[in-house]
Amino acid sequence: FTSEQGKYLFMWTSAIMFSLRFCANFIEKRLGLSPISLLLVCAALACVGLNLASGMSTFGMALIALGIYAIGKTFFWPTMLAVASDRFPRTGAIAISIMGGIGMLSAGMIGSPGLGYAKDRFSTEALAKSNPAALAEYKAEKPSKFLFFSEAPALDGTKLGAAQKLEKEKRTPVQQAVVDASIAGDRQTLKADSFIPAAMAAAYLLLLLYFKAIGGYKVVHIEGAGGAKH
């Protein structure tokens, strides 16, 4: 996609998320979805959206795939914080702050490096199959590392960027092979990323079954000294 199309896609997903976050009360009260049910639906939609995005090749398909993904990720953050507030009111702002901090740390220290590692690994594997000579030419000096996973070769970002800036007709066969491998790596990374919301959906399903077993999801209220609920 062009840079202009990328901007439109970003505005599209942001507009969806901005609009839907005003509808959480309607979804809970009118549609009858508890916060846990909403999280389960969102996780499933996010998984579907990422898998669709991994195969998109037209702008129209991108609008559909990223639209589904945007709907899926809309309620994750606010609803999870709301659940913590509903179920553990005595913790006050402390539990919400801890959850928010863990989320930001996970995204910065695990999420981004993990996705970068996956992109490097999948891209170089694709290039090794299609054009081993190109991999030898475009391989970065330092391998990609992440946690306990084995090291993987990475593509030189400067050389890859130069090849991507060229129009398709002006690229050499080697440059085109590298660009194609990078795209293949992106697609595989999106598929791998979809396992995260899939795992979240499984966890939310277990929580939903747990709450059904104890009589349903209910907000916990703090009782004062006089027995009044606040």
N, C-alpha and C positions, 0 to 999 in steps of 0.2 A: 504494500500500500504506500501511497505517497504521504509526505509529511502532512499535507492538508487533510487527507482522509483520516490520518491518525488523530488529528485534533478533533475532528467531528466525532470520531468514535469515543474519545475521552469525554467530550461534552455529553454525548448520548448516555454513557454509563453513569456519569455524575448526575445528570438530570433525573435518571430513573431512581437512583439512590436517594437523592434529595427529596423527590416527590413522595416516595413510598414511606419514608420515615415519619411522615405526618399521618400515616394510615394505620399505625400499629394498634391503636385503641379500637379502630373499626374492625380490624382483622380478628382481634381477640374477642370483642363483644358480639359482633354480628356474625362472623364466620365460625365462631366457637373454637378457635385454635388457642390452646394454652401456650405460654411462652416456650415450653419444651417442644410442643408439637410444631410451633413456628420455626424453632431452630432445626428440627429434623427436616422439615420441608425445605428450608433454606440450604441446608447441607447437601441434600439430594440435588437441588437445582444447580448449586455451584459445581457439583461433580459433573452433571450433564453439560453445563455450560463450558467447562474447561475441555471436556472431550470433544464437543462440537467445535470449539475454537482451535483445537489442534489440527482440524482438517479444513478450516475455512480457506477459500481461495478467491472469493469475490466479496465486494463491499457489502452487498445485500446479506450474504451469509454471515459476515462479520457483525452486522447489526443484530441479527437474530441470536448468534452464539453469545456475543458479549452482553446482549440484553438479558438473556437468561442468567448468565453469570452475575450480572449486576443485581438482578432481583435476588439471587441466592445470597450474595454477600451483604445485602442491605442491612439485615437485622442482626447479624452476628454480634457485633461489638455492643450496641446498646442493650440488646436483649439478654446477653450473658451477664452484663453488669446488673440489669434489673432483676434477674433470677437470684443473684447473690444478695441483692438488697431485700428481695421478697422473703427468701428462706432463712437468711441470717441477719435479721435487723439489728441485733445487738452489736454486730461488728461495725455498723455505721460506715463511715467513709473509708475506714482502714481496709476492709476486705475489697472494696471497689478499687482503691488505689493499688493494692497488691496485685489484683487481677490485671489491671491496666498496665502496671509496670512489668509483670511477667509477659504479657502479650507483646509489649514493645521490645523487650529484651529478646524474646523468642524470634520475632520478626527480623531484628537487626543482627543477632548473633548466630542464628540457626537458619531462618528462612532464606534470607538473601544469599548467604554463602552456599547453602545447600542447592538452591536453584542455579546458581552460577556454576557449581561443580557439575550438576546434571547436564547443563547446556554444553559445557566443555567436553564431557565424556561422550554424550550422544553425537555431538558434531564431529569429533575426531573419529569416532567409530564409523560414522557414515562416510567420511572422507577416506578412511583406510580401505573401505570396501570399493568405493567408486574410483579413487585415484590415489594410490599410495605415494606416488612421487610428489603429488601436490601437498600431501600431509608433511612429508619430509621438508618441503620448502616453506610451508606456512606454520609449522609447529613453533610454539612459543618456547623460550629457553627454560622457563620454570613450569613444572607440571602443576596441575590443579589438585588441591587437597581439601578434604572435608571430613572432620571427625575421625572415625575409625575405618572409613572406606579407603580402598587402595588408591594410590596416586593414578591420575589419568592425564594424558597429554592434553594440551590446550592449544587453540589457534592464536596466533599472534594478532592482537587486537588492532594494531596499526595497519598491518598488511590487509587484514580482513576489511577494515573500514575503508581503505583505499579502493578495494575491489567492489565494495557495495556502492560507493559513490558513482562509479562508472555506469553508463547506460548499458543495458544488456548486450546491445549490438557491438559495443566497443570492448567488451571483456574478452580476454583470451580464454581458451578452453580450460586452462588451469584455474583462472580466476572464477569462471562460472562454476566449476566443480566445487570450489571453496565456498562460494555464496550458497549454492544448493545444499551443501553439507550443513552450513550454518542454519538454514531454514529447517532442514530435517531435524537438527538438534533442538530448535525452538519447539517444533511440533511434539517431539518426544518428551521434552521437558514439561509441556502443558499436560500431557497424558500422565506423566509421573506425578505432577502436582495435584492431579485430580484424586489421588489416593488420600490426600489430607482431608478434604471434605467428606470423602467416603468413610474414613475412619471416624470422623466427627459424627456422621449420620448414625453409625453403629453405636457410638457412645450415647447419643441422644435417644436412640431407640431403647437402650437399656434403662436410661433414666425415665423415659415415658412409661415403660412397663413397671418400673419401681413405684412411680407415683400412682399408677392405676391400682397397684396392689395395696397401697395404703389409703385408698379412697380418693385419689385425684390430686392434682396440683393445687395447693392452697397457699395463700400469703400468710406468713407467720406474723402475728402482732405482739407487741410488747405490752404487758399489763403493768399498770402503775400500782402504787401502794394501795389505792382504794379499789382496785379491781377494774378500773376503767381502761379500755384499750386505746392506744395512741397510734 
